[in-house]
């Protein structure tokens, strides 16, 4: 068993406000998809406010939704993203979100028990954008094993 968990951040630029009719199907499925994640094998944690809502947290701007979560490993996250009902929503993302020119998703290893802050996640996304995939910030296309995280995993927004 690894001493690390996999953190992930993805951001999405909404085409319309959440209250707009064009976002209705997305909003109608949020609770179901979040509950699916919460119950998924390997799920550890996700960012949400006191009411259980992540859409109210807008650190990247009013039009940007953020998803920050921690998973046991790649296999657990990959199974949820691509082999659950989440995949149905992923296929429809172009209905609700603008295409982003820069990287909008980043993965990195964190020590078990560490819950990453939004600042830490933003730092990892910027690192991926600036340097491409490295052991400190990577994506599904180019991954790095948790063993590579050892000297880097404890990096925080303060480092």
Backbone torsions as a table, in degrees:
resi	resn	phi	psi	omega
1	UNK	NA	136.7	-177.1
2	UNK	-78.3	153.9	174.1
3	UNK	-86.0	3.6	-174.8
4	UNK	-124.3	154.4	171.0
5	UNK	-119.6	162.1	-178.7
6	UNK	-98.2	120.2	175.1
7	UNK	-94.7	147.9	176.4
8	UNK	-141.3	142.4	173.2
9	UNK	-128.1	134.8	165.8
10	UNK	-138.2	143.8	179.2
11	UNK	-122.3	152.0	-178.4
12	UNK	-142.8	133.8	179.3
13	UNK	-92.5	112.4	-176.7
14	UNK	-68.9	140.5	174.6
15	UNK	-73.5	-29.3	-177.8
16	UNK	-143.4	162.9	174.3
17	UNK	-62.1	155.5	-179.2
18	UNK	-56.6	-30.0	-177.4
19	UNK	-77.5	-12.0	-176.9
20	UNK	-69.8	146.1	178.7
21	UNK	-55.0	-33.6	-179.0
22	UNK	-67.7	-15.1	178.8
23	UNK	-100.3	0.7	-172.6
24	UNK	-57.3	-45.2	-179.6
25	UNK	-65.8	-38.9	177.1
26	UNK	-60.9	-51.1	-178.5
27	UNK	-62.1	-40.3	-179.0
28	UNK	-63.0	-25.6	-177.8
29	UNK	-98.7	-7.0	-176.0
30	UNK	-56.2	-51.4	-177.2
31	UNK	-61.8	-43.8	179.9
32	UNK	-61.0	-44.9	-177.7
33	UNK	-70.9	-38.3	176.5
34	UNK	-65.4	-40.9	177.3
35	UNK	-64.7	-36.3	176.5
36	UNK	-61.9	-44.1	177.6
37	UNK	-62.6	-48.4	-177.7
38	UNK	-56.7	-32.1	-177.7
39	UNK	-95.1	-4.3	-175.3
40	UNK	-69.6	141.4	174.4
41	UNK	-57.8	131.1	178.0
42	UNK	90.7	-6.5	177.1
43	UNK	-70.6	137.5	179.7
44	UNK	-113.8	-49.3	-172.0
45	UNK	-166.4	154.3	170.0
46	UNK	-143.2	149.2	177.5
47	UNK	-68.6	130.9	175.5
48	UNK	-160.1	160.2	177.1
49	UNK	-84.8	-176.1	-176.7
50	UNK	-60.2	-27.0	179.8
51	UNK	-88.2	2.3	179.7
52	UNK	84.8	15.5	-175.8
53	UNK	-108.2	127.7	175.2
54	UNK	-95.6	-18.0	-176.6
55	UNK	-69.1	-19.1	179.1
56	UNK	-79.9	-13.6	-179.2
57	UNK	-91.3	113.5	-173.7
58	UNK	-127.4	61.5	-177.3
59	UNK	-69.8	-16.5	-177.4
60	UNK	-102.9	5.6	-179.8
61	UNK	125.0	159.6	-175.5
62	UNK	-61.1	-29.6	-177.0
63	UNK	-91.8	-1.3	-174.6
64	UNK	-106.3	124.2	171.9
65	UNK	-91.2	149.8	-177.7
66	UNK	-127.0	139.8	172.8
67	UNK	-128.8	118.0	179.6
68	UNK	-127.1	124.1	-178.0
69	UNK	-148.6	167.7	178.3
70	UNK	-128.3	137.5	-176.9
71	UNK	-130.8	158.4	179.5
72	UNK	-59.1	-43.4	-175.2
73	UNK	-167.7	-179.7	179.3
74	UNK	-58.2	-46.2	-175.4
75	UNK	-59.0	-41.7	179.8
76	UNK	-64.8	-47.0	-179.9
77	UNK	-65.7	-45.6	-179.4
78	UNK	-60.5	-41.7	179.2
79	UNK	-61.7	-43.6	179.0
80	UNK	-65.4	-47.8	-174.5
81	UNK	-65.8	-45.1	-169.7
82	UNK	-109.1	-14.4	-175.5
83	UNK	-126.8	27.1	175.4
84	UNK	-131.7	-176.0	177.3
85	UNK	-60.8	-18.2	175.4
86	UNK	-58.1	-34.2	-178.5
87	UNK	-60.6	-34.2	177.2
88	UNK	-60.1	-43.7	-179.1
89	UNK	-70.5	-38.2	179.0
90	UNK	-59.7	-39.5	178.9
91	UNK	-64.0	-24.4	-177.5
92	UNK	-97.5	4.7	-172.6
93	UNK	-55.9	-31.6	-179.3
94	UNK	-68.0	-17.2	175.0
95	UNK	-69.2	-32.1	-169.9
96	UNK	-112.6	-23.0	-171.7
97	UNK	-127.7	144.5	176.5
98	UNK	-74.6	149.8	173.3
99	UNK	-70.9	134.6	-178.8
100	UNK	-104.6	137.1	-179.3
101	UNK	-74.1	-34.3	-179.5
102	UNK	-96.6	166.2	176.4
103	UNK	-53.8	138.0	179.9
104	UNK	-121.9	0.3	-179.6
105	UNK	-138.8	139.5	178.6
106	UNK	-143.6	146.6	176.2
107	UNK	-121.0	148.9	172.7
108	UNK	-162.0	157.9	-179.2
109	UNK	-88.6	139.9	175.4
110	UNK	-128.3	149.3	175.9
111	UNK	-61.4	143.3	176.5
112	UNK	-51.5	137.3	179.4
113	UNK	92.5	-15.6	179.2
114	UNK	-85.0	128.2	174.9
115	UNK	-108.1	113.9	-174.9
116	UNK	-67.7	145.6	175.7
117	UNK	-84.9	165.0	175.4
118	UNK	-62.2	-37.9	178.2
119	UNK	-62.0	-43.6	177.4
120	UNK	-62.2	-43.6	-179.8
121	UNK	-63.7	-42.5	178.6
122	UNK	-62.4	-39.3	178.2
123	UNK	-62.6	-41.8	179.5
124	UNK	-66.5	-39.7	178.2
125	UNK	-63.5	-43.7	178.3
126	UNK	-63.8	-37.6	177.2
127	UNK	-62.7	-44.3	177.6
128	UNK	-62.1	-44.1	179.9
129	UNK	-62.0	-38.9	-175.6
130	UNK	-80.2	-40.3	-170.8
131	UNK	-114.0	-6.7	-173.4
132	UNK	76.6	-178.1	-177.3
133	UNK	-62.2	128.4	174.3
134	UNK	-139.3	175.8	178.4
135	UNK	-63.8	-18.1	-179.0
136	UNK	-89.4	-22.6	-177.8
137	UNK	-161.0	118.4	-173.5
138	UNK	-145.4	-174.0	-178.6
139	UNK	-137.7	-177.2	-179.4
140	UNK	-66.8	-28.6	-178.3
141	UNK	-72.4	-35.0	179.3
142	UNK	-134.1	101.9	-176.0
143	UNK	-104.1	165.0	177.9
144	UNK	-133.1	142.0	-179.6
145	UNK	-70.1	157.0	-179.5
146	UNK	-59.5	-30.8	-179.9
147	UNK	-58.3	-31.9	178.1
148	UNK	-69.5	-16.6	-175.5
149	UNK	-80.6	-18.8	-169.4
150	UNK	-43.3	-57.7	-177.6
151	UNK	-77.9	-9.0	-173.1
152	UNK	-113.3	-18.7	-169.8
153	UNK	-61.4	-31.5	-176.2
154	UNK	-81.7	0.7	178.0
155	UNK	-57.7	134.3	177.3
156	UNK	-125.8	178.2	179.4
157	UNK	-61.3	-19.9	179.9
158	UNK	-83.1	-13.2	-175.7
159	UNK	-80.8	NA	NA
